[in-house]
């Protein structure tokens, strides 16, 4: 067991070429910029500390093996720049570590610089000196961080994160912020928490991921609470060898995080009747998987819900895998891309007791349908939405917006189809045509909707001119 565990950790956290490597030499915490805290591998710089681009910093469990939380402060003494610079940072510990002051008073930051290659942060709950592992170890970031390269965060958890135990956890708390024109890439089967979790005492924390490029979650769980801020979308993927990317939202208050599904799952857990809300936009480049669970409080009767009032777009399946309900109350727009017309499809699939609602009576959704083709083939000439396992589909909770590009007025375009043929889906709450000079006829069936007879509507001025001309001709005839 120990040999296997160590081998896994070495593979996950393999070092790349670097300037100098420094290993933490103390049993406890101290200031980063203290020579006695480190042992360097370079004889000419043996008594320095990691503070140069491409430097490697190593903190392993034999140096932090006493009980309790440890704390390291960035550049407390040699504070000529106010920041700590490192290319790669590897940690394997037997207790928690807080990096920074633990509150918003930390004046000094941390730079990841690796001269064009990905910077690395590898945090493991494996004891590198003996091969065993600890449960749920936390590395708490409590200062600001600047990325000069993409940062690959490998959370090497052994075993692979069973339940909420046996995880290596990177926790971005307090007022910690991450800046840079780069991405954070999270893998390794561990957890990255941004914000508070459950009823944690850090309720005042307000962490921010202010990178301009996405946070990519692969082989890991990203836990996000309402007080967390993400400037760029979160990409959920499943390209890694261990597991898939998870986005998990906690709490009963709303958050605002854009999600791109390239695989992965959206998880939501809460207690109470309010449910959860994410104001962000979502794009299904791959299957959009929603796993809405619940832990009801005593006496709750309506607690299984997640509300998404942003824009849902893409071409793929949107699937509910658990007992909670997901309601999309913003804009639902099949297709992706940056051109004027992006034809696509979305298929809302219910596998369990929970439902996928497009619109609610108190918050109707906007369904955007584009028609841009001379034929009548769905997914080619026009957008379409499908519904499977949704016997309570109600069109009165949707406002239809039709965007007409190219079209054949003699063609009939299927824009909505329900595989639950026994239900009467009704009619849309309203229909709006774009541009306003085009309109058509909406045909309703028990389980489908079609559009036909698209045609140009004369401008009001043209109609008035034609009427005036007709009156003039009539007078001359008299």
N, C-alpha and C positions, 0 to 999 in steps of 0.2 A: 504493500500500500504506500509506504513512504517513498519508495523509489519512483513509483508511478506519479505520485503527487508532485514531487520535485521536478520530474521530467516535464509534466504539463506546465508548471510555472515557468520553467526555462524557455519552453517553446513560445508561450504567450508573451513573455517579456524579454525576448532576446535583444541584447544591446546591439546598436549599430555603431559605426565608426564615430569617434568623438575626440575632443581635445584632451581633457584630463578626466579621470574618474576619482570621486571622493566618496568615502564611506563614513557614515556617522559613527563616532567613536565613544559617545557617552551613553549611559544607561537611561538617562532622563532627557527632558527637554531643555532647550536653552536658545540663545540667539544664533541664527543661521550664520552670521558673519563673524564667528569666533573660531580662530584657528584650532584651538584645542578640541573643538567638537568634531573635527574631521581628520581622516587619514587619507592622504593622496597617493595615487599609484605612480605619479611622475616624480622622480627624485628631485628634480629642479623646482618642483612646486608641492612638495610633500606636506607642507604645513600651511597651505592655503585653504580656501573654501570655494565651492562651486559658485562662480559669478561671471562666467564668460560664455558666450555663444558656443554651443555644442558640448559644454561640460556635462558630465553625468554625475548625478547625486544618488547615493544608495543608502537607504535606512532599512536594516533588517531586524528580525525579531530578537536576535541575541543581544541587540543594543537597546531594546525597549521592552524587556521581558518582565518588568515589574508591573504590578496591578495598577489600574486606574488610567485616567486619560492623560496623555502627554501633550505638551504644547511647545511649538517652535515659533519664534518671532522672526520675520524677515528683516535683515539688515538693521539691527538696533544700534550698532556701534560704528561700523565702517559705512556710514550713511552719506556718502558723497553723491550718490545719485538718487537714493531713496527707493531703489528697486533691487530685487534679486534676479539674476539672469541664469538660466540653465537650459540645456538642450533636451536632456532626458532625465527623468526622475523615477526611481524605482523604490517601492516600499513593500516590505513584507513584515508584518508586525503581529504581536500578540496582545496588543491593547490599542485603544482609540488614540488618534492624534488630531489635534487642532492646529492648523497652520494659520497664524495671525493672532490678533488680540482677542478674538472671540466676541467682539462687538464692533460698533461702527467707529471706534477710536483709532483703528489701525492706520497709521500714516503711510506705510510703505507697501509697495506692490511687488509683483512677481512677473518676470518676463520669460516666456518660452521662446527661445531662439535657437534654431538648428540649421541655419544657413541653407535654406531652400528645401531640405528634407522635412518630413513630418516630425514634429516634436513628439515626445512620448511621456505619458504618465501611466505607470503600471503600479496598481495597488492590489496587493494580494492578502488574503487571510491565511496564507500558508506560511508556516515558520520555516524559513529557508535553512535554519541551522539544524532542524531535526525532522522536517517533512510533515509535521502534523498541522492541523488547522484550527482556527478559533471560529466562534459563531458571530456573525453580524458585526464585523469590525467597521468602525467609522473613521474616515479621513474627512475632517471638516475644513473646508476652505472658508476663511473669514477675513479676506482682504481683497484687493483687486488684482486681476490677472490680465496680461496683454499677450496676444498671440501674434508672433511674427511669421509663423508657419501654421499649417493645419496641426491640430493637437489630437493625437490618437490616445484615447483613454482606455486602457485595458484593465478591466476589473476582474482579476483572475480569482474566481470563486471556486473552491473545492469543498464539498461536492458542488454540483451545478445549481446552487441556490434553491434548496428544497423549501417550499413555502416561503416564509419570511425569515428563515434561518440560513445559516451557512453562507451568507453573502459577504463579499467585500463591498462596502458602501462608500461612494464618494458623495459627500453631503455639502452642497453649496448653500450656506445659511447666512444669517445676519444681513449685512448690507454688502456682501461680496458681489463683485461684478466682473464679467469677462468681456474684454474688448478685442477688436481686431478684424481685419478683412479676410477672415479665414473660417474654417469649419472646426467644430468639435466632433470627433468620431468616437462613439462609445461601443465597446465590445467586451467579451470575456465572461458573459453569463452572470455578472454582478448587477448592482443597482446604483443609479445616480439619482440623488434626490435634490431637487431645486425647490427651496422653500420649506415650510413646516410640514410635519406628517402627523396625522391623527390629532391628539390633543397635546402635542409637544409644547414645551414651555417657551420655545423661540417664536412666540407669536408676533413679536415686533420685527422679525427679519423681513427683508425686502430684496432678495437677490435678483440679479439681472444678467441675462445672457445677451449681450449687446453686439455680438458678432454679426457681420453683414452677410455671412454665408450660413447655410443650414447647420443645425445640430443633427447629426446622423446617428441613429440608434440601431445597432445591429448586434444580436447576441447579448442583449442587456435589457434591463427595465429602467425606464426614465419615469420617476415619480415627480409629479408637479402639483403644487398647491396654488391657491388663488392669488397669493402674494408674489408669485414668481412672474418675471417678465422675460419674454423671448422676442428679440427684434426680428429674427429671421425664422422661417418655418422649421418644424421638426420633421425629418424624414425617417419613416419607419421602414426597415428593410429586413430581408431574410436571406441574405447572401452568404452568411457566415457558416462555419462548420458545426456550431453547437446548438443554437436555438434561433429565435426570431426576435425582432425588436418590439418592445412593448412601451406604450405610453399610458401611464396610469395617473388618473386625476383623483385627488383627495378633496374632501371638504364639501360643504354645502353652499359655498359661495362661488361666483363665476370666475373663470379664468379667460384669457384671450391668447391662445396659442394656435398658430396655423399648423396644419398637419398635412403631409404628403404621404400617401400610402404607396410604398414600393414593396409591399409585403408588410407583415407585422400586424399588431392588434392595438386597438384603443380600449383600455380597461377603465372602469369607473366604479368606485366603491364609496359608500357614504352611509350615514345614519340619519334618519329623519325624513320628513315629508317633502322637503324642498328639492331633493334631488341635486343634480349638478348641471351647470351650464358652461359651455365653452363658446365664446363669441368669435373664435377664429374661423378661418376658411379651411376647407378640406378638399383635397384633390386625390382621386382614386386612379393613379397610374397603374396600380395593381389592385388586387381585391381589397376592398375596405372592410375590415373585420371589426365589429363592435361587440365587446363582451361586457355588458352592463349588469353587474352584480349588485347585491344589496345586503346590508345588515340592518334590519328594521329595529327601530326603537320600540319600546313598549307602547302598545296602543296605536301604532301607525297603521294606516290602511292604504295609503297611496304614496309609496316610497320608491317605486321601481322606475325611475325615469331619468333620462339624460336629454337635455335640450340643446340643440345646435342652431342658433339663429344666424350663422354666417352663410357663406356660399359653399355649396357642395357641387363639385364638378368632377369630370373624368369619364372614362370609358371602361367600366368593369362592374363587378358585383359589389353590392353593399349588403353585408350579411350580419344578422343579429344572432349571436351564438349562445345567449344566456337568457335569463328570465326577466330582465329589465327592459323597459321600453326606450326606444330612441326616437326623438321627434326632431325633424329638420324643418325649421320654421322660417328660414331665410330664403335664399335663392337656390333652386335646384336646376343645374344647367349641364346636360350631357355634353361630353366632348372636352378636349383640352387643346391648347395651342394659342398662338398669338395672332393668327389671321382673323379677318372680320367674321368669317363663318367657320366653325370647327364642329363638324358633324360627329356625333358619338352616341353612346347608349349607357344607361344605368339600369341595373336589375336589382331591385330591392327584394331580398330573400329572407324569410323568417324560418329559422330552423327549430326554435324552441318556443316557450310560452310567451316570451316578450315580443313586442310588435315594433315595426319600423313605420313611423307616421311621417308622411309628407304634408306638413301643415296641421294645425289644430284649430278648433272652432274659435278660440280666443286669439290665435296668432296664425292666420292663413299664410301659406308659403307661396312664393312666386315660382312657377314652373316655366322656364325658358326653353322654347322649342325653335330650332332653326331649320329652315327649308332652303336648300341651295343645290338643286339638281333638277334636270329635266325629266327624270324618271319618277318612280314611286316605290323605290326599294328602301325600307327602313335601314338605318345605320350607314347608308350610302348617300341617299338624296335628302334625308331628313333625320333629325334627332328622334329618339324614341326612349320611353321609360317602360320597364316591365315591373310587374309585381307578382311575387310567388308566396303562397301561404299567408296572404293578407285579406281575409274575408271581410274585414271592416274598412276596406278602402273607400274613401269618401272624397269625391272631386270638389264638393262644396267647400273644402278646406284649402283649395288652391286657386290662385289667380293665374290664368294662362296668358303668357306673352309669346306671340308668334313673330319671328323675325324672318322675313321673306327676301331671299336673294334671287337666284334663278329659279324658275318654276314653270311648269306646264299647267295651264288652267284646266286642262281636261284630265289631269291625273288626280288620284286620291291618295293621300299620304297617311299611313298609319303612324300615330304619334304616341299612343299609350295602349298597353295590352296587359290585362290581368289574367293569370292562369287559373284564377278561382272563378270559374264561369257561372257559378250559382248566385253570385252577388250582383246587386244593382248598384253601380258606382255613382249614379246621379250625374250632375252637370257641374261645370266649373263655376266658381263664385263670380268670376268676370273674365272677359276675353279682351285683350288689347293687341292691336296689330301694329307691326313696325316694318317699314315706315307707315305713317298714317295714311298715305295715299294708296295702300294695298289693304284689301280685306278678302275674306273668304267665308266658307260655310263650315261649321263644326258639326260633325255627325256623331251622335252618342249611341253606343250599344250597351248592353248589360255589362260587358267586360272589356270594352275597347272604345277608343276615340280616333276618329279620322278627320282630316281637313281636306276639303276639295273646293273647286270653283274659285281659286285665287285669281284676283283681277285688280286692275287699277281703278281706284275711285277718283272721279273727276274732282279737281280742286273747286272749292266754293266759288272762286272768282270766275272760273271757266263755266261753271253751271249758270251763274248769273248772266254772263255774256251771251251764252246760248239762249237763255230765256229772253233777253232783250232783243236778240236778233230775230227770234221767232215772233215776238210781238210786232216788230217792225215789218216783217214780211206779211203778217196778218193784216196790218193797217193798209199796206199798199194794195193788197187784194181787194179791200173794200173800196 
